[in-house]
Amino acid sequence: MTKTNPFILTPMIPDEYFCDRGKETESLIRSITNQENVVITSPRRMGKTVLIYHCFNQPVIKDNYLTVSIDILHTTTLRELIMELGSAVFKHIAKRNERLLKLFTTGLRSLSGSFGYDPIQNTPTFDIRLGQITAPEYTLDEIFDYLERADKPCIVAIDEFQQITNYPEKNVEALLRGKIQRLVNTHFIYAGSERRIMNEMFYSNKRPFYQSATLMPLAPIELDKYADFVTSHFKQAKKDIHFDTIKSVYEMFDGVTLYIHRVFHDAYIETMSDQTCSTADTIRIARNILLQNEKRMQEMLAFVTEQQKELLYAIAEEGTVSRITSSEFVRKHSLKSASAVQSAVRKLLEYEIITENGHQYSIADPLLRIWLKQRHDISA
């Protein structure tokens, strides 16, 4: 029988293959069971979604709550958010039993034309289309009212929540906050990878969501704990790997879980029983991952100006930059001027190619940073 690769790359991870996050799991579950809304912030690919699914799968949540999770990064309007939310509520809550289904079909009167029946599967269907959402606020009220009438408390997780700030509709934040604050049976987890925007949304007294949720920043898993996870699973399969090899991969990708996991996922497959995975092996695997993603990174930079690229190369070389408009930084990297750097920073933050945390600027995606640094080293 083939043994499961313990370095699972999908968000749904069985408990035995879930690495650490004990404190974060405990904290999130405590907040949920304490009827709090929660804000989870971290760079992308750090494991926000995995943590949420992990908590949703724990007996104390699974047995006592109804849970829904949506990712709205790809949405561009409030109507699209409502479409995602309505579909997820139908799939994960309404279809659980006849009572919840009947309540859903009778409660969403504005979308009555979306309901159907699949004779092959012998199941009801809910095929919501954007054009059917003619009164977004009314439909949102219907969905929230349905959640309020469910027979268990509901938890709604919205991933990449900062995306609502890009919607063309006016006052989306105020609209959502006004409706959410009246809910009793439903609480929310707002997850976001743009920490600067998320912090502004929840910690600026000028914004509707000001102090409406408990903030939970998600840092990288500690190296020692991650190393213990890797070595233990290698040993269970009669394979070996040294701490220095794990550390080199961890540092290469700035502790970003998905990329590190991907390296060890492949290393686990390639390392035979009674063999040792070396640093050279993980470097080769990391290079292959880089090659597989090269097209994506080229496309990311297709709309970036030459001046913005020069700044990206400079940040990639430094790793992290604090005084980004200082004359020292500008001279060292032969940049045009401090004002030109400032203009480029604004655009790169807007494109989400760089990130800013506590006045520290870095490349948002560590894979892009490695790729840029390699290109710069070759051209130098």
Secondary structure, DSSP 8 states (H G I E B T S, - for coil): -----SS--SS---GGG----HHHHHHHHHHHHTT--EEEE--TTSSHHHHHHHHHTSHHHHTT-EEEEEE-TT--SHHHHHHHHHHHHHHHTGGGSHHHHHHHHHH-GGGGGGEEEETTTTEEEE---GGG-SSHHHHHHHHHHHHHTSSS-EEEEEETGGGGGG-SSTTHHHHHHHHHTT-SSEEEEEEES-HHHHHHHHH-TTSTTTT-SEEEE-----HHHHHHHHHHHHHHTT-EE-HHHHHHHHHHTTT-HHHHHHHHHHHHHHS-TT-EE-HHHHHHHHHHHHHHTHHHHHHHTTT--HHHHHHHHHHHHHSSBSSTT-HHHHHHTT-S-HHHHHHHHHHHHHTTSEEEETTEEEESSHHHHHHHHHHHHHH-
